[in-house]
Amino acid sequence: MEKRVRFKSSWLPWVLVAPQMAVVLIFFFWPAGQALLREGMSFNQMLADLSLRLDTRALAPWSRWITPKMASVSSKRFDTRFFVAAIPADQVARHDDHE
């Protein structure tokens, strides 16, 4: 039987993890974000640098999502369109393990 550690207070685990989260934020995410802002390039520039061209004729509309009106959460609303396209037979899709 496996033993599990249980904290009596719900905030204690967060207090224990907070220093590690701060270190990661300060020494990794902050400099990476600043570098992207300082040296960032547009999507079109990236495509040009890699000698790529989008085949927009292959796109098909899939869905449209509009966030609901919720004044208690935010006054902003987002309107997003999603598209799909078939990939070439010799290509393999791979998730980036982030979102």
DSSP file (Angstrom, degrees, kcal/mol; ACC not computed):
  #  RESIDUE AA STRUCTURE BP1 BP2  ACC     N-H-->O    O-->H-N    N-H-->O    O-->H-N    TCO  KAPPA ALPHA  PHI   PSI    X-CA   Y-CA   Z-CA
    1    1 A M              0   0    0      0, 0.0     2,-0.4     0, 0.0     0, 0.0   0.000 360.0 360.0 360.0 136.9    0.0    0.0    0.0
    2    2 A E        -     0   0    0      1,-0.0     2,-0.3     0, 0.0     0, 0.0  -0.672 360.0-136.3 -88.2 132.5    1.3    3.4   -1.0
    3    3 A K        -     0   0    0     -2,-0.4     2,-0.4     2,-0.0    -1,-0.0  -0.687  18.0-157.5 -87.0 140.4    1.6    6.1    1.7
    4    4 A R        -     0   0    0     -2,-0.3     2,-0.5     2,-0.0     0, 0.0  -0.936  13.5-129.9-118.9 141.3    0.4    9.6    0.8
    5    5 A V        -     0   0    0     -2,-0.4     2,-0.5     2,-0.0    -2,-0.0  -0.759  24.8-166.8 -88.1 130.6    1.5   12.8    2.4
    6    6 A R        -     0   0    0     -2,-0.5     2,-0.4     0, 0.0     3,-0.0  -0.977  10.7-145.8-121.8 129.3   -1.5   15.0    3.4
    7    7 A F        -     0   0    0     -2,-0.5    -2,-0.0     1,-0.1     0, 0.0  -0.768   6.6-147.5 -91.4 135.1   -1.1   18.7    4.4
    8    8 A K  S    S+     0   0    0     -2,-0.4     2,-0.4     2,-0.0    -1,-0.1   0.815  86.6  49.3 -71.7 -29.5   -3.5   19.9    7.0
    9    9 A S  S    S-     0   0    0      1,-0.1     3,-0.4    -3,-0.0    -2,-0.0  -0.888  75.7-141.7-112.3 144.9   -3.6   23.4    5.5
   10   10 A S  S    S+     0   0    0     -2,-0.4     4,-0.4     1,-0.2    -1,-0.1   0.694  97.7  56.4 -76.9 -17.8   -4.2   24.0    1.8
   11   11 A W  S  > S+     0   0    0      1,-0.2     4,-1.9     2,-0.1    -1,-0.2   0.696  85.9  79.3 -88.1 -18.5   -1.7   26.9    1.6
   12   12 A L  H  > S+     0   0    0     -3,-0.4     4,-2.1     1,-0.2     5,-0.2   0.902  90.3  51.6 -60.7 -45.2    1.4   25.0    2.8
   13   13 A P  H  > S+     0   0    0      0, 0.0     4,-1.8     0, 0.0    -1,-0.2   0.903 110.4  50.6 -58.7 -37.6    2.2   23.2   -0.5
   14   14 A W  H  > S+     0   0    0     -4,-0.4     4,-1.9     1,-0.2    -2,-0.2   0.883 108.3  51.8 -67.1 -37.4    2.1   26.6   -2.3
   15   15 A V  H  < S+     0   0    0     -4,-1.9    -1,-0.2     1,-0.2    -3,-0.1   0.881 110.8  48.7 -65.3 -37.5    4.4   28.1    0.2
   16   16 A L  H  < S+     0   0    0     -4,-2.1     4,-0.4     1,-0.2    -1,-0.2   0.835 116.8  41.2 -71.2 -32.5    6.9   25.3   -0.3
   17   17 A V  H  X S+     0   0    0     -4,-1.8     4,-2.1    -5,-0.2     3,-0.4   0.711  94.0  84.2 -87.6 -22.2    6.7   25.5   -4.1
   18   18 A A  H  X S+     0   0    0     -4,-1.9     4,-2.4     1,-0.2     5,-0.2   0.856  86.5  52.6 -54.5 -44.1    6.8   29.3   -4.3
   19   19 A P  H  > S+     0   0    0      0, 0.0     4,-2.2     0, 0.0    -1,-0.2   0.913 111.0  47.2 -61.2 -40.1   10.6   29.8   -4.1
   20   20 A Q  H  > S+     0   0    0     -3,-0.4     4,-2.3    -4,-0.4    -2,-0.2   0.903 112.0  50.4 -66.0 -39.8   11.1   27.3   -7.0
   21   21 A M  H  X S+     0   0    0     -4,-2.1     4,-2.5     1,-0.2    -1,-0.2   0.896 110.0  50.8 -64.2 -39.4    8.5   29.0   -9.1
   22   22 A A  H  X S+     0   0    0     -4,-2.4     4,-2.9    -5,-0.2     5,-0.3   0.906 109.4  50.3 -64.6 -41.9   10.1   32.4   -8.4
   23   23 A V  H  X S+     0   0    0     -4,-2.2     4,-2.7     2,-0.2     5,-0.3   0.931 112.2  46.9 -62.3 -45.6   13.5   31.1   -9.5
   24   24 A V  H  X>S+     0   0    0     -4,-2.3     4,-1.7     1,-0.2     5,-1.7   0.923 114.9  47.0 -62.4 -44.2   12.1   29.7  -12.7
   25   25 A L  I  <>S+     0   0    0     -4,-2.5     5,-2.5     3,-0.2    -2,-0.2   0.941 117.8  40.3 -62.6 -48.7   10.2   32.9  -13.5
   26   26 A I  I  <5S+     0   0    0     -4,-2.9    -2,-0.2     1,-0.2    -1,-0.2   0.904 125.0  33.5 -70.8 -43.0   13.1   35.2  -12.7
   27   27 A F  I  <5S+     0   0    0     -4,-2.7    -1,-0.2    -5,-0.3    -2,-0.2   0.594 133.1  17.8 -95.8 -10.6   15.9   33.3  -14.3
   28   28 A F  I  X5S+     0   0    0     -4,-1.7     4,-2.1    -5,-0.3     5,-0.2   0.687 124.2  36.7-121.2 -63.7   14.2   31.6  -17.3
   29   29 A F  I  ><S+     0   0    0     -5,-1.7     4,-2.7     1,-0.2     5,-0.2   0.897 115.1  52.3 -66.9 -41.3   10.8   33.1  -18.4
   30   30 A W  H  ><S+     0   0    0     -5,-2.5     4,-2.4    -6,-0.3     5,-0.2   0.958 113.9  41.2 -63.0 -51.9   11.6   36.7  -17.8
   31   31 A P  H  > S+     0   0    0      0, 0.0     4,-2.4     0, 0.0    -1,-0.2   0.896 115.7  51.6 -63.3 -37.3   14.9   36.8  -19.8
   32   32 A A  H  X S+     0   0    0     -4,-2.1     4,-2.1     2,-0.2    -2,-0.2   0.927 111.5  46.9 -63.9 -44.0   13.3   34.6  -22.5
   33   33 A G  H  X S+     0   0    0     -4,-2.7     4,-2.2    -5,-0.2    -1,-0.2   0.900 112.2  49.9 -63.4 -41.6   10.3   37.0  -22.8
   34   34 A Q  H  X S+     0   0    0     -4,-2.4     4,-2.6    -5,-0.2     5,-0.2   0.896 109.7  51.3 -64.7 -39.9   12.6   40.0  -22.9
   35   35 A A  H  X S+     0   0    0     -4,-2.4     4,-3.0     2,-0.2    -1,-0.2   0.905 110.1  49.4 -63.9 -41.4   14.7   38.5  -25.6
   36   36 A L  H  X S+     0   0    0     -4,-2.1     4,-1.0     1,-0.2    -2,-0.2   0.909 113.8  45.4 -64.9 -40.9   11.7   37.7  -27.7
   37   37 A L  H  < S+     0   0    0     -4,-2.2    -2,-0.2     2,-0.2    -1,-0.2   0.895 118.1  43.4 -67.4 -39.1   10.4   41.3  -27.3
   38   38 A R  H  < S+     0   0    0     -4,-2.6    -2,-0.2     1,-0.2    -3,-0.2   0.906 131.8  20.8 -73.9 -42.6   13.7   42.8  -28.0
   39   39 A E  H  < S+     0   0    0     -4,-3.0    -1,-0.2    -5,-0.2    -2,-0.2   0.181  91.9 137.8-113.7  15.5   14.7   40.6  -31.0
   40   40 A G     <  -     0   0    0     -4,-1.0     2,-0.3    -5,-0.1    -3,-0.1  -0.138  34.3-158.1 -63.9 157.9   11.3   39.4  -32.0
   41   41 A M        -     0   0    0      1,-0.0    -2,-0.1     2,-0.0    -1,-0.0  -0.934  22.3-101.0-133.7 158.9   10.3   39.1  -35.6
   42   42 A S     >  -     0   0    0     -2,-0.3     4,-2.2     1,-0.1     5,-0.1  -0.312  33.0-112.1 -74.7 163.0    6.9   39.0  -37.4
   43   43 A F  H  > S+     0   0    0      1,-0.2     4,-2.4     2,-0.2     5,-0.2   0.903 119.8  52.5 -61.4 -42.1    5.4   35.8  -38.6
   44   44 A N  H  > S+     0   0    0      1,-0.2     4,-2.3     2,-0.2    -1,-0.2   0.891 108.3  50.8 -61.7 -39.5    5.9   36.9  -42.2
   45   45 A Q  H  > S+     0   0    0      2,-0.2     4,-2.6     1,-0.2    -1,-0.2   0.900 108.9  51.2 -65.7 -40.3    9.6   37.7  -41.5
   46   46 A M  H  X S+     0   0    0     -4,-2.2     4,-1.8     2,-0.2    -2,-0.2   0.924 110.3  49.1 -62.2 -44.3   10.1   34.2  -40.0
   47   47 A L  H  <>S+     0   0    0     -4,-2.4     5,-3.0     1,-0.2     4,-0.3   0.916 112.4  48.5 -60.7 -43.0    8.5   32.6  -43.1
   48   48 A A  H ><5S+     0   0    0     -4,-2.3     3,-1.2     1,-0.2    -2,-0.2   0.910 109.7  51.7 -64.5 -42.2   10.7   34.7  -45.4
   49   49 A D  H 3<5S+     0   0    0     -4,-2.6    -1,-0.2     1,-0.3    -2,-0.2   0.836 114.1  43.6 -63.8 -32.4   13.9   33.8  -43.4
   50   50 A L  T 3<5S-     0   0    0     -4,-1.8    -1,-0.3    -5,-0.2    -2,-0.2   0.357 111.8-121.0 -93.0   5.0   13.1   30.1  -43.7
   51   51 A S  T < 5 +     0   0    0     -3,-1.2     2,-0.3    -4,-0.3    -3,-0.2   0.896  63.9 146.1  55.1  44.2   12.1   30.4  -47.4
   52   52 A L      < -     0   0    0     -5,-3.0     2,-0.4    -6,-0.1    -1,-0.2  -0.785  34.2-163.9-109.9 154.3    8.6   29.1  -46.6
   53   53 A R        -     0   0    0     -2,-0.3     2,-0.3    -3,-0.1    -5,-0.0  -0.992  20.3-126.7-138.5 130.3    5.3   30.0  -48.2
   54   54 A L        -     0   0    0     -2,-0.4     2,-1.1     1,-0.1     3,-0.1  -0.558   9.7-144.7 -77.0 135.3    1.9   29.2  -46.7
   55   55 A D    >   +     0   0    0     -2,-0.3     3,-1.6     1,-0.2     4,-0.2  -0.724  25.7 172.6 -96.6  83.1   -0.6   27.4  -48.9
   56   56 A T  G >   +     0   0    0     -2,-1.1     3,-1.2     1,-0.3    -1,-0.2   0.660  67.8  74.2 -69.7 -14.9   -3.7   29.1  -47.7
   57   57 A R  G 3  S+     0   0    0      1,-0.2    -1,-0.3    -3,-0.1    -2,-0.1   0.740  89.9  60.4 -68.1 -20.0   -5.8   27.4  -50.4
   58   58 A A  G <  S+     0   0    0     -3,-1.6    28,-0.4    27,-0.0    -1,-0.2   0.584  84.9 102.0 -82.7  -9.9   -5.6   24.2  -48.3
   59   59 A L    <   -     0   0    0     -3,-1.2    26,-0.2    -4,-0.2    24,-0.0  -0.504  49.8-171.4 -78.9 142.5   -7.3   25.8  -45.3
   60   60 A A  E     -A   84   0A   0     24,-2.5    24,-2.5    -2,-0.2    -2,-0.0  -0.999  31.2-107.8-130.2 135.4  -10.9   25.1  -44.6
   61   61 A P  E     +A   83   0A   0      0, 0.0    22,-0.2     0, 0.0     3,-0.1  -0.353  41.4 168.0 -61.5 139.7  -13.0   26.9  -41.9
   62   62 A W  E     -     0   0A   0     20,-2.7     2,-0.3     1,-0.4    21,-0.2   0.721  52.8 -13.8-120.0 -48.9  -13.7   24.7  -38.9
   63   63 A S  E     -A   82   0A   0     19,-1.4    19,-3.2     2,-0.0    -1,-0.4  -0.989  42.8-148.0-157.3 159.3  -15.1   26.7  -36.0
   64   64 A R  E     -A   81   0A   0     -2,-0.3     2,-0.5    17,-0.2    17,-0.2  -0.985  16.4-169.1-135.2 125.0  -15.6   30.2  -34.6
   65   65 A W  E     -A   80   0A   0     15,-2.7    15,-3.1    -2,-0.4     2,-0.4  -0.954   4.7-175.0-117.9 131.5  -15.6   30.9  -30.9
   66   66 A I  E     -A   79   0A   0     -2,-0.5    13,-0.2    13,-0.2    -2,-0.0  -0.993  29.0-121.8-123.2 126.9  -16.7   34.1  -29.3
   67   67 A T        -     0   0    0     11,-2.2     3,-0.0    -2,-0.4    -2,-0.0  -0.359  35.1-107.5 -66.0 146.3  -16.2   34.5  -25.6
   68   68 A P        -     0   0    0      0, 0.0     2,-0.8     0, 0.0    -1,-0.1  -0.262  34.1 -95.9 -71.6 160.6  -19.4   35.3  -23.7
   69   69 A K        +     0   0    0      8,-0.1     2,-0.3     1,-0.0     3,-0.1  -0.689  55.9 158.1 -77.0 112.2  -20.3   38.6  -22.2
   70   70 A M    >>  -     0   0    0     -2,-0.8     4,-2.1     4,-0.5     3,-1.5  -0.755  18.6-178.6-138.5  89.0  -19.2   38.4  -18.6
   71   71 A A  T 34 S+     0   0    0     -2,-0.3    -1,-0.1     1,-0.3     5,-0.1   0.773  81.8  63.0 -60.7 -26.3  -18.6   41.8  -17.1
   72   72 A S  T 34 S+     0   0    0      1,-0.1    -1,-0.3    -3,-0.1     3,-0.1   0.767 112.2  34.8 -71.3 -24.0  -17.6   40.3  -13.8
   73   73 A V  T <4 S-     0   0    0     -3,-1.5     2,-0.3     1,-0.4    -2,-0.2   0.900 131.3 -26.8 -94.7 -54.0  -14.6   38.6  -15.4
   74   74 A S     <  -     0   0    0     -4,-2.1    -4,-0.5     2,-0.1    -1,-0.4  -0.985  38.8-133.9-161.5 151.5  -13.4   41.0  -18.1
   75   75 A S  S    S+     0   0    0     -2,-0.3     2,-0.2    -3,-0.1    -4,-0.1   0.547  83.8  91.9 -86.0  -6.5  -14.7   43.7  -20.3
   76   76 A K        -     0   0    0     -6,-0.1     2,-0.4    -5,-0.1    -6,-0.2  -0.608  57.1-164.5 -89.4 148.2  -12.9   42.2  -23.3
   77   77 A R        -     0   0    0     -2,-0.2     2,-0.4    -8,-0.1    -8,-0.1  -0.969   8.4-146.7-126.6 147.5  -14.4   39.7  -25.7
   78   78 A F        -     0   0    0     -2,-0.4   -11,-2.2   -10,-0.1     2,-0.5  -0.942   6.2-163.6-119.9 137.6  -12.4   37.6  -28.1
   79   79 A D  E     +A   66   0A   0     -2,-0.4     2,-0.4   -13,-0.2   -13,-0.2  -0.960  19.9 177.9-120.3 110.2  -13.6   36.4  -31.5
   80   80 A T  E     -A   65   0A   0    -15,-3.1   -15,-2.7    -2,-0.5     2,-0.4  -0.935  16.4-158.6-123.4 136.8  -11.4   33.5  -32.8
   81   81 A R  E     -A   64   0A   0     -2,-0.4     2,-0.4   -17,-0.2   -17,-0.2  -0.915   9.3-155.8-111.6 139.9  -11.7   31.5  -36.0
   82   82 A F  E     -A   63   0A   0    -19,-3.2   -20,-2.7    -2,-0.4   -19,-1.4  -0.913   8.8-169.6-116.5 142.8  -10.2   28.1  -36.4
   83   83 A F  E     -A   61   0A   0     -2,-0.4     2,-0.3   -22,-0.2   -24,-0.1  -0.902   5.7-154.7-127.8 155.9   -9.1   26.4  -39.6
   84   84 A V  E     +A   60   0A   0    -24,-2.5   -24,-2.5    -2,-0.3     2,-0.3  -0.910  10.5 179.8-126.5 157.8   -8.1   22.9  -40.6
   85   85 A A        -     0   0    0     -2,-0.3     2,-0.2   -26,-0.2   -26,-0.1  -0.980  31.9-109.6-153.2 147.7   -5.9   21.6  -43.4
   86   86 A A        -     0   0    0    -28,-0.4     3,-0.1    -2,-0.3   -28,-0.0  -0.559  34.4-134.4 -75.7 142.4   -4.8   18.1  -44.5
   87   87 A I        -     0   0    0     -2,-0.2     6,-0.0     1,-0.1    -1,-0.0  -0.663  31.2 -88.9 -95.0 155.6   -1.1   17.5  -44.0
   88   88 A P    >   -     0   0    0      0, 0.0     3,-1.8     0, 0.0    -1,-0.1  -0.246  38.2-114.3 -58.5 151.5    1.1   15.9  -46.6
   89   89 A A  T 3  S+     0   0    0      1,-0.3    -2,-0.0    -3,-0.1     0, 0.0   0.788 114.8  52.4 -60.8 -30.0    1.2   12.1  -46.5
   90   90 A D  T 3  S+     0   0    0      2,-0.0     2,-0.3     0, 0.0    -1,-0.3   0.348  93.7  92.5 -90.5   8.0    4.9   12.1  -45.5
   91   91 A Q    <   -     0   0    0     -3,-1.8     2,-0.5    -4,-0.0    -4,-0.1  -0.806  61.0-152.4-105.5 144.3    4.5   14.5  -42.6
   92   92 A V        -     0   0    0     -2,-0.3     2,-0.2     2,-0.0    -2,-0.0  -0.962  14.7-133.5-116.9 127.5    3.8   13.4  -39.0
   93   93 A A        -     0   0    0     -2,-0.5     2,-0.4    -6,-0.0    -6,-0.0  -0.540  24.9-174.8 -77.6 143.3    1.9   15.7  -36.6
   94   94 A R        -     0   0    0     -2,-0.2     2,-0.2     0, 0.0    -2,-0.0  -0.994  22.0-127.6-142.3 132.8    3.4   16.2  -33.2
   95   95 A H        -     0   0    0     -2,-0.4     0, 0.0     1,-0.1     0, 0.0  -0.507  13.8-137.3 -76.5 146.6    2.1   18.1  -30.2
   96   96 A D        -     0   0    0     -2,-0.2    -1,-0.1     1,-0.0     3,-0.1   0.450  31.8-127.7 -85.7   1.4    4.3   20.7  -28.6
   97   97 A D  S    S+     0   0    0      1,-0.1     2,-0.1     2,-0.0    -2,-0.0   0.739  82.4  93.4  59.7  26.5    3.4   19.6  -25.0
   98   98 A H              0   0    0      0, 0.0    -1,-0.1     0, 0.0    -3,-0.0   0.129 360.0 360.0-119.8-128.8    2.5   23.1  -24.0
   99   99 A E              0   0    0     -2,-0.1    -2,-0.0    -3,-0.1     0, 0.0   0.336 360.0 360.0 -40.3 360.0   -1.1   24.3  -24.3
